[in-house]
């Protein structure tokens, strides 16, 4: 396969699964599930191939694709102005996110064994969602990025609303409302940048907005206030996605009401689009303006960290504990970005990847428990260590990773983010460490009550992890430990991106 087209094959390969599913009768449950799962292995294999070629010496630019697409009008004096091209490309950060997306999609497809009905429609939407997620991280054009961004919303709405739990429709409409508002704000930014610069190419926009465009001709220069306004709009659009307090309530409903397999992707990948947008567009395009609001971002991060931790402590349902935990842990991303140094940036990106693995592991186990005992209420799950020792052991391991135990990925991300913050804002960093302490408190409280609490006789016959169920938890825990004991496996991948960002902010 010509590697110049490899990215397109990677992004759109899940469509092959959708086409295959069209010809399979909807009542062939086992065949539909097999095809749905196998279709997720194609982008995973292609992502691994891209990674191996990068490791063997290929440059990221070798994978770039540029093709003419469409143009708004014709301007003889400004050749190429208002032309939108089909542009895909890679950086260390985007490759890390593509690998994370492809792997979690395959593991979430395994978790989809618990879906009870309409398997054909489910997997077709599931694979369409994967196309959108992969495209978001590969797009090198703002218009293309927005299209892929919107593609993720449509299947998520139906996956939540049709295959979720009791209040699934409310959760689906809340998800659509909040994310639709975020999309509207993002579209305003994209249209404004296209109108004022004549281009939607991300690399060229970054060059222009960093005031290093040289001879690059623009339609109308952006004033300082306009640049600052666009940055704030970007922070709102991606802050809803991350989410930042107080724009987080929609996410809590999704984490509780969506099927666990979909929450694995939502918490593991979709929330990370917000962090990716902060890094790629906020820090990348508006570094000077970003420095002016870095302190505000750190304060918001600490609010996220403490608010999520305190609310998680009083939740009676384990899914809500994990939902508020995600709010809390996304605060660490904001703290790392707000520190504006290499240590903090590295910690933020590590947290994005680490939390993707950890949250996927914990939500997969939630699905396993719910399948056995039909509840996620902590008080009704006592004594699981006796009836489900293997699942309980993995749950405890995931908990240790989430609270930052040394030797696991959570420790690396939290240590680097706070190291970066202590360098520039030691008082705020000290306040933020309270959230780390609270994380240990609320997670251990919930997990110990579930595994070693008073046993519920109704659930004493629950079966432990078996067969295919053990594969996702083993793989996820393996990556969590790998990053924890050998962080260079991720550092080598993202170092170029970090240095480029640090150079933009004068680091």
Buried (B, 14 or more C-beta within 10 A) or exposed (E): EEEEEBBBBBBEBBBBBBEBBEEBEEEEBEBBBBBBBBBBBBBBEBBEBBBEBBEEEBEBEEBBBEEEEEEEEEBEEEEBBBBBBBBBBBBBBBBBBBBBBBBBBBBBBBBBBBBEEBBBBBBBBBBBBBBBBBBBBBBBBBBBBBBBBBBBBBBBBBBBBBBBBEEBEBBBBBBBEBBBBBBEBBBEBBBBBBEBBBBBBBBBBBBBBBEEBEEEEBBEEBEEEEBBBBBBBBBBBBBBBBBBBEBBEBBBBBBBBBBBBBBBBBBBBBBBBBBBBBBBBBBBBBBBBBBEBBBEBBBBBBBBBBBBBBBBBEBEBBBBBBBBBBBBBBBBBBBBBBBBBBBBBBBBBBBBBBBBBBBBBBBBBBBBBBBBBEBBEBEBBBBBBBBBEBBBBBBBBBBBBBBBBEEBBBBBBBBBBBBBBBBBBEEBBEBBBBBBEBBBBBBBBBBBBBBBBEBBEEBEEBEBBEEEBBEBBEBBBEBBBBBBEEBEEBBEBBBEBBBBBBEBBEE
